[in-house]
Amino acid sequence: MNKSFLEAIGIEYPIIQAPMAGGITTPELVANVSESGGLGMIAAGYLNPNQLKVAIQEVKKRVDKPFGVNIFVPSDFTYSSQHVENMQLMMKSIYDELQLTDYKVKELPKFKDQQAIFEQHLQVILDEGIKVCSFTFGLPTEEQIKQLRQAGVYTIGTATTVREALIIQELGMDAAVMQGSEAGGHRSHFLSSFEEGNIGLIALVPQAVEEIDIPIIAAGGIMNGRGIRACLELGAQAAQMGTAFLALKESGAQNLHKTAILNAAEDELVFTKSFSGKWARGIRNEFTEEMKSNEAMTLPFPIQNTLTQPIRKEAAKQNKAAYMSLWSGQAPRLATNVDVTTLMDRLIKELN
Ligand SMILES: Cc1cc2nc3c(=O)[nH]c(=O)nc-3n(C[C@H](O)[C@H](O)[C@H](O)COP(=O)(O)O)c2cc1C
């Protein structure tokens, strides 16, 4: 194991709790992972800058060790109002099923607002003296990376192919997460297409290690000490794990989501872009099946995400997992619902 990577971040074990946007990475989850010697990560994706600030301060109150923040990099999008209307009509039967009467979303996100939020997120990270900042869905500018690094922030990009990781390295970032096709949640590709970037971790990590000089972090389907050891054996410096932490006591995931993961098997997972407009891996349900034939009509992220928000929210309220986004990696059989300390103790024991 390369100690210098762990030393650079200031953690004891090569275990990174994946950032998981949507209320999952509670301050308790993040703080307890860092307290146990791993790296806890706040997902800032759907937080406004003030909410991010509060979340950071809540983690700081609980732990005196390094933790990270992950932010979404916005990209421009176009769509027509006709396209929006068609999609809303397509989803009308689901609105009816949930007895949602007003299915017209009033305000849709604008790219310039997303960009402004991204810049404010960066400012919060600088103001709060965050040690580690990772990015998904794209990359910050060279200037922004320089500014973060000068402030002592360790910067991490996310890639699905070696081609993407090379750009991360060229831009001057400190490390790259290689997201294998096993991974739960959204695909992080930004240069390669979804299909090109669908590479299993056992093929992806050694190729990245061969071509890239900066540290590689493996992500996708890693659930236990054996999995982490396998990734280190392939040349990665650490493992980033999402699903393994998602059903834990401290996780803020909906109980229905946790239960779905704890009961899921490896052959129940699908890729869908119907929830958000970006491809993501989750547990198959009525929504993914009903929307499958309409996938080509999906609006770009974050428009589609906004259009399905009332459905996801109401479904959660009515206890209907059928219409919720149940993101999960490909190894849900290995998920547990213990607390963070118990999981971390087990992982550390299995690592040694
Ligand atoms: C519910 C959920 C939400 C996620 N949200 C984010 C996110 O906000 N930012 C990010 O970089 N990755 C996100 N990911 C992807 C993880 O970083 C990581 O690639 C993935 O969890 C690894 O696969 P695993 O779930 O099998 O461990 C998310 C994953 C899940 C399961």
The ligand as an ORCA input file, in Angstrom:
! r2SCAN-3c Opt
* xyz 0 1
  C     -27.295      6.519     -3.962
  C     -26.021      6.905     -4.635
  C     -25.743      8.242     -4.833
  C     -24.534      8.641     -5.428
  N     -24.245      9.972     -5.542
  C     -23.012     10.342     -5.973
  C     -22.612     11.709     -5.922
  O     -23.345     12.588     -5.472
  N     -21.374     12.029     -6.374
  C     -20.497     11.075     -6.846
  O     -19.381     11.411     -7.227
  N     -20.858      9.778     -6.889
  C     -22.076      9.392     -6.465
  N     -22.411      8.057     -6.472
  C     -21.474      7.072     -7.044
  C     -20.388      6.683     -6.039
  O     -19.436      7.691     -5.941
  C     -19.648      5.390     -6.451
  O     -19.171      5.491     -7.761
  C     -20.519      4.144     -6.326
  O     -21.301      4.178     -5.171
  C     -19.632      2.914     -6.307
  O     -20.387      1.753     -6.439
  P     -21.013      0.948     -5.186
  O     -22.283      1.686     -4.857
  O     -21.268     -0.394     -5.730
  O     -20.019      1.007     -4.070
  C     -23.621      7.650     -5.881
  C     -23.909      6.297     -5.675
  C     -25.078      5.912     -5.055
  C     -25.328      4.447     -4.815
*
